[in-house]
Amino acid sequence: MRCVAGLRSATVQDHVALVEIELCGELMIAASAADGERLSADLIDEVLKVEPEGRVGGGG
């Protein structure tokens, strides 16, 4: 008889993967609402809630 590892419980989640999926969804929503073929780097930063390179400290 062959031993097979049991399946993980349904409550086990990969939190990093869930965050990445959420961010991808936010980018898809922004892309579908945007004019033009591409999102600007500034809009991507805004959607992902990150500071653009060179702007550290958010002095605003």
Distance bins in CASP14 RR format, pairs under 12 A and 6 or more apart:
PFRMAT RR
TARGET T0000
AUTHOR 0000-0000-0000
RMODE 2
METHOD distances of the structure
MODEL  1
6 12 0 0 0 0 0 1 0 0 0 0 0
8 14 0 0 0 0 0 1 0 0 0 0 0
12 18 0 0 0 0 0 1 0 0 0 0 0
13 19 0 0 0 0 0 1 0 0 0 0 0
13 21 0 0 0 0 0 1 0 0 0 0 0
14 20 0 0 0 0 1 0 0 0 0 0 0
14 21 0 0 0 0 1 0 0 0 0 0 0
15 21 0 0 0 0 0 1 0 0 0 0 0
15 22 0 0 0 0 0 1 0 0 0 0 0
16 22 0 0 0 0 0 1 0 0 0 0 0
16 23 0 0 0 0 0 1 0 0 0 0 0
17 23 0 0 0 0 0 1 0 0 0 0 0
17 24 0 0 0 0 0 1 0 0 0 0 0
18 24 0 0 0 0 0 1 0 0 0 0 0
18 25 0 0 0 0 0 1 0 0 0 0 0
19 25 0 0 0 0 0 1 0 0 0 0 0
19 26 0 0 0 0 0 1 0 0 0 0 0
19 48 0 0 0 0 0 1 0 0 0 0 0
19 49 0 0 0 0 0 1 0 0 0 0 0
20 26 0 0 0 0 0 1 0 0 0 0 0
20 27 0 0 0 0 0 1 0 0 0 0 0
20 48 0 0 0 0 0 1 0 0 0 0 0
21 27 0 0 0 0 0 1 0 0 0 0 0
21 28 0 0 0 0 0 1 0 0 0 0 0
22 28 0 0 0 0 0 1 0 0 0 0 0
22 29 0 0 0 0 0 1 0 0 0 0 0
22 47 0 0 0 0 0 1 0 0 0 0 0
22 48 0 0 0 0 0 1 0 0 0 0 0
22 49 0 0 0 0 0 1 0 0 0 0 0
23 29 0 0 0 0 0 1 0 0 0 0 0
23 30 0 0 0 0 0 1 0 0 0 0 0
23 44 0 0 0 0 0 1 0 0 0 0 0
23 47 0 0 0 0 1 0 0 0 0 0 0
23 48 1 0 1 0 0 0 0 0 0 0 0
23 49 0 0 0 0 1 0 0 0 0 0 0
23 50 0 0 0 0 0 1 0 0 0 0 0
24 30 0 0 0 0 0 1 0 0 0 0 0
24 31 0 0 0 0 0 1 0 0 0 0 0
24 44 0 0 0 0 0 1 0 0 0 0 0
24 47 0 0 0 0 0 1 0 0 0 0 0
24 48 0 0 0 0 0 1 0 0 0 0 0
25 31 0 0 0 0 1 0 0 0 0 0 0
25 32 0 0 0 0 1 0 0 0 0 0 0
25 47 0 0 0 0 1 0 0 0 0 0 0
25 48 0 0 0 0 0 1 0 0 0 0 0
26 32 0 0 0 0 0 1 0 0 0 0 0
26 33 0 0 0 0 0 1 0 0 0 0 0
26 39 0 0 0 0 0 1 0 0 0 0 0
26 43 0 0 0 0 0 1 0 0 0 0 0
26 44 0 0 0 0 1 0 0 0 0 0 0
26 46 0 0 0 0 0 1 0 0 0 0 0
26 47 1 0 1 0 0 0 0 0 0 0 0
26 48 1 0 0 1 0 0 0 0 0 0 0
26 49 0 0 0 0 1 0 0 0 0 0 0
26 50 0 0 0 0 0 1 0 0 0 0 0
27 33 0 0 0 0 0 1 0 0 0 0 0
27 34 0 0 0 0 0 1 0 0 0 0 0
27 38 0 0 0 0 0 1 0 0 0 0 0
27 39 1 0 0 1 0 0 0 0 0 0 0
27 43 0 0 0 0 1 0 0 0 0 0 0
27 44 1 0 0 1 0 0 0 0 0 0 0
27 45 0 0 0 0 0 1 0 0 0 0 0
27 46 0 0 0 0 0 1 0 0 0 0 0
27 47 1 0 1 0 0 0 0 0 0 0 0
27 48 1 0 0 1 0 0 0 0 0 0 0
27 49 0 0 0 0 0 1 0 0 0 0 0
28 34 0 0 0 0 0 1 0 0 0 0 0
28 39 0 0 0 0 0 1 0 0 0 0 0
28 44 0 0 0 0 0 1 0 0 0 0 0
28 47 0 0 0 0 1 0 0 0 0 0 0
29 39 0 0 0 0 0 1 0 0 0 0 0
29 43 0 0 0 0 0 1 0 0 0 0 0
29 47 0 0 0 0 1 0 0 0 0 0 0
30 36 0 0 0 0 0 1 0 0 0 0 0
30 38 0 0 0 0 0 1 0 0 0 0 0
30 39 1 0 0 1 0 0 0 0 0 0 0
30 40 0 0 0 0 0 1 0 0 0 0 0
30 42 0 0 0 0 0 1 0 0 0 0 0
30 43 1 0 0 1 0 0 0 0 0 0 0
30 44 1 0 0 1 0 0 0 0 0 0 0
30 45 0 0 0 0 0 1 0 0 0 0 0
30 46 0 0 0 0 1 0 0 0 0 0 0
30 47 1 0 1 0 0 0 0 0 0 0 0
30 48 0 0 0 0 1 0 0 0 0 0 0
30 49 0 0 0 0 0 1 0 0 0 0 0
31 37 0 0 0 0 1 0 0 0 0 0 0
31 38 0 0 0 0 1 0 0 0 0 0 0
31 39 1 0 1 0 0 0 0 0 0 0 0
31 40 0 0 0 0 0 1 0 0 0 0 0
31 43 0 0 0 0 1 0 0 0 0 0 0
31 44 0 0 0 0 1 0 0 0 0 0 0
31 47 0 0 0 0 1 0 0 0 0 0 0
32 39 0 0 0 0 0 1 0 0 0 0 0
32 47 0 0 0 0 0 1 0 0 0 0 0
33 39 0 0 0 0 1 0 0 0 0 0 0
33 43 0 0 0 0 0 1 0 0 0 0 0
33 47 0 0 0 0 0 1 0 0 0 0 0
34 40 0 0 0 0 1 0 0 0 0 0 0
34 42 0 0 0 0 0 1 0 0 0 0 0
34 43 1 0 0 1 0 0 0 0 0 0 0
34 44 0 0 0 0 0 1 0 0 0 0 0
34 46 0 0 0 0 0 1 0 0 0 0 0
34 47 0 0 0 0 1 0 0 0 0 0 0
35 43 0 0 0 0 0 1 0 0 0 0 0
36 43 0 0 0 0 0 1 0 0 0 0 0
38 44 0 0 0 0 1 0 0 0 0 0 0
39 45 0 0 0 0 1 0 0 0 0 0 0
39 46 0 0 0 0 1 0 0 0 0 0 0
39 47 1 0 0 1 0 0 0 0 0 0 0
39 48 0 0 0 0 0 1 0 0 0 0 0
40 46 0 0 0 0 1 0 0 0 0 0 0
40 47 0 0 0 0 0 1 0 0 0 0 0
40 52 0 0 0 0 0 1 0 0 0 0 0
41 47 0 0 0 0 0 1 0 0 0 0 0
41 48 0 0 0 0 0 1 0 0 0 0 0
41 50 0 0 0 0 0 1 0 0 0 0 0
41 52 1 0 0 1 0 0 0 0 0 0 0
41 53 0 0 0 0 1 0 0 0 0 0 0
42 48 0 0 0 0 0 1 0 0 0 0 0
42 50 0 0 0 0 0 1 0 0 0 0 0
42 51 0 0 0 0 0 1 0 0 0 0 0
42 52 1 0 0 1 0 0 0 0 0 0 0
42 53 0 0 0 0 0 1 0 0 0 0 0
42 55 0 0 0 0 0 1 0 0 0 0 0
43 49 0 0 0 0 0 1 0 0 0 0 0
43 50 0 0 0 0 0 1 0 0 0 0 0
43 52 0 0 0 0 0 1 0 0 0 0 0
44 50 0 0 0 0 1 0 0 0 0 0 0
44 52 0 0 0 0 1 0 0 0 0 0 0
45 51 1 0 0 1 0 0 0 0 0 0 0
45 52 1 0 1 0 0 0 0 0 0 0 0
45 53 0 0 0 0 1 0 0 0 0 0 0
45 54 0 0 0 0 0 1 0 0 0 0 0
45 55 0 0 0 0 1 0 0 0 0 0 0
46 52 0 0 0 0 1 0 0 0 0 0 0
50 56 0 0 0 0 0 1 0 0 0 0 0
50 58 0 0 0 0 0 1 0 0 0 0 0
51 57 1 0 0 1 0 0 0 0 0 0 0
51 58 1 0 0 1 0 0 0 0 0 0 0
51 59 0 0 0 0 1 0 0 0 0 0 0
51 60 0 0 0 0 0 1 0 0 0 0 0
52 58 0 0 0 0 0 1 0 0 0 0 0
END
